[in-house]
Each structure stands twice: as C-alpha cells, then as structure tokens.
Amino acid sequence: MAFFTNIINAFGHGGFVMWIIFVGQIVSLAIIIERVYALYVSRSLDNKKVAKTFEEDIKKGRLETVLAKAQKLSQKDSAIGKVIVAGTQAAQARGGSEEIQSKMDEVLLAEASAVEKRTGFLAAIGNIGTLAGLLGTIIGLIDSFAAVANVNAAEKAALLSQGISMAMYATAYGLLVAIPALASFAILQNRANSVSEDVNQTALMVYNWLTYSYEPVQKKSKASQE
C-alpha cells in the first residue's frame, strides 16, 4: 500500500510525465478489455465444426439452404458465416472458382483487419510508458539537485535522498504500466493469429467444397430450381 501511496505523491515530483503514463494506463486497460471481449467472447476456434454442418448441403448443391443458414450465422457476427455467404452467393451467380475465391478473400481480409485492430497500440503504450518513466525520473533528479543547491550540508543528504527516491517512482510507475501492456499484447496477438488461422483454414475447406465438384454443384442447383 505504501508503494502506491508513494506513486501518488510522485505525481507532484514527476510532473506532467506521470500524467502521460496515467493516460497510457487508462487507454491500455480499455484496449485490453475490448480486445479480450472481441477475441475470446465474440469469436471462437470452432469454425471447422460449424462449417461441417454445411458440407452435405454444399456437396448436394442445395445452395439456397446453405445461404439461408449462413445468413443467420452472419447476423450473429460470425466470420465463417460471412465467408460462406460470400462464397455461396458467388456460386449462385454462376461465377467461376476464381470469383468465388475473390469474394471469400474480401471477407477474410475484412475479418483479419477486425481481429488485429488496436492490439498493436498496446506495444506502443508499453514502450512509451517505459520511456516516459525514465524521462520523469530524469526530470525529478534535476529538480532534486536544483532544490538542494542552496541548503546547508546537513540538510543536503536528506533532501537529495528523498528527492531521488520520489523521482525513481516515475520509472517504477512507467514499468507498472508497460509490463501488463506488453504481456497483454503478446497474449492477444497470439489469440488473433489463432483466430485468423482458424477462419482461413475453414474458409479454404468451404472453398474446396464449393469448387471441387463445381460443375456438379451448378447442375444440381439448376435441377433443384427446375
């Protein structure tokens, strides 16, 4: 408890730099909470299991059924649902395999951007927090030496010791902000990569279903409409 009390007291000694670190801490916490929800709650790693429920309908050419099911998924912000919708609509439009892939890739690129956004700021905040802490310490030391310049020798040691101690809390606070930010960046970046890889692999599996038997699917779809 004394450590955090001293950090609060160091706000006056560290100057504006301490407030910069504080703002960075608030921003990093907001990003961490939002990204944890986006990557761990809103998204999962069971896309292949979900896609398997479409396999039979796709292979039998029941594209209307596939599209209806996929649209329900996409309304729940499901990435694989959006990918299947794009691929199925391209197949229904009698597009070739390249057009199907192009439409699916558009959705995958948008999903990759959504998965990775804001996470990189955590690394920047971590680095800025560390450097700002060092700057605050230097400013605090300069102020400490300036303060003892005109006092008697008996008071110099005590005042200088106190001033240096308070100045060092700027670095401590900077590290206190930087370490969680950098650790969270590594964890969230790994999760983002896993989510993207899972979606991409599942999308490739769906693409193969749509194009491997491309002609039969088109014929079956036409026959079902007749």
C-alpha positions, -999 to 999 in steps of 0.1 A, spaced: 0 0 0 29 24 8 42 18 -27 11 31 -44 8 60 -19 44 70 -29 34 67 -66 5 91 -60 29 115 -42 54 112 -70 28 127 -94 38 161 -80 75 153 -82 75 136 -116 55 164 -132 34 161 -164 52 129 -173 33 110 -146 0 121 -162 12 109 -196 18 75 -181 -15 76 -163 -34 83 -196 -15 55 -212 -26 31 -184 -63 41 -189 -61 36 -227 -43 3 -224 -69 -10 -199 -97 0 -223 -80 -17 -252 -73 -49 -232 -109 -52 -221 -123 -45 -256 -99 -69 -273 -105 -97 -247 -142 -95 -254 -137 -93 -292 -112 -122 -294 -123 -145 -266 -160 -139 -262 -173 -128 -297 -150 -152 -316 -142 -189 -310 -120 -215 -326 -147 -239 -335 -153 -226 -371 -144 -260 -387 -171 -277 -366 -196 -250 -376 -186 -254 -413 -191 -291 -412 -228 -286 -408 -228 -271 -443 -208 -298 -460 -237 -321 -471 -258 -292 -484 -229 -277 -504 -219 -310 -519 -255 -318 -529 -260 -283 -545 -286 -271 -520 -272 -236 -522 -304 -218 -511 -304 -238 -479 -267 -231 -474 -272 -194 -479 -301 -192 -455 -282 -209 -428 -251 -189 -434 -270 -156 -433 -284 -165 -399 -248 -170 -387 -236 -138 -402 -263 -119 -384 -246 -130 -352 -213 -116 -365 -199 -150 -373 -168 -147 -395 -172 -181 -411 -209 -173 -417 -200 -142 -437 -174 -162 -457 -199 -189 -466 -225 -162 -476 -199 -146 -499 -188 -179 -515 -223 -192 -519 -236 -160 -535 -208 -161 -560 -216 -198 -568 -252 -189 -572 -243 -162 -596 -226 -188 -618 -192 -173 -610 -162 -193 -616 -138 -207 -590 -117 -175 -591 -147 -153 -585 -157 -175 -555 -122 -172 -541 -122 -134 -547 -154 -129 -528 -144 -151 -499 -110 -133 -498 -127 -100 -494 -145 -111 -463 -113 -128 -449 -93 -96 -453 -120 -76 -435 -121 -102 -407 -83 -101 -404 -84 -63 -400 -111 -66 -374 -92 -92 -354 -59 -73 -354 -71 -37 -349 -60 -18 -318 -38 -46 -305 -6 -30 -318 -13 1 -296 -5 -20 -265 31 -25 -277 34 12 -283 19 21 -250 43 -3 -233 73 13 -249 61 48 -243 53 41 -207 89 28 -201 105 58 -218 81 83 -201 90 68 -168 127 73 -174 121 109 -185 101 115 -154 129 102 -133 154 124 -150 132 155 -146 127 145 -109 165 142 -104 172 175 -120 146 192 -97 161 174 -67 196 186 -74 184 221 -80 164 221 -47 195 212 -26 218 236 -43 213 264 -17 207 244 15 233 236 42 253 204 41 234 188 70 201 190 50 215 182 16 218 144 21 183 141 35 166 162 8 186 147 -20 178 111 -8 141 120 -6 141 136 -40 159 108 -57 135 83 -41 105 101 -53 120 105 -88 125 68 -91 88 62 -87 83 77 -122 103 48 -137 85 23 -114 51 36 -125 61 35 -161 72 -1 -158 40 -9 -139 20 3 -169 44 -11 -196 47 -47 -183 9 -56 -184 5 -38 -217 34 -57 -234 23 -90 -218 -13 -84 -230 -1 -75 -264 17 -109 -267 -13 -128 -255 -38 -110 -276 -16 -111 -307 -13 -149 -303 -50 -152 -299 -56 -130 -330 -33 -152 -351 -51 -183 -339 -85 -169 -348 -73 -157 -382 -57 -191 -389 -88 -210 -379 -110 -189 -401 -86 -191 -431 -83 -229 -428 -121 -232 -425 -126 -209 -455 -103 -230 -476 -122 -261 -467 -155 -245 -477 -139 -232 -509 -129 -267 -518 -164 -280 -512 -178 -252 -535 -153 -257 -563 -140 -293 -562 -173 -305 -577 -181 -272 -592 -199 -284 -623 -220 -310 -604 -230 -284 -579 -241 -260 -606 -261 -287 -623 -277 -299 -591 -286 -263 -582 -302 -258 -616 -321 -291 -614 -334 -282 -579 -347 -249 -592 -365 -266 -621 
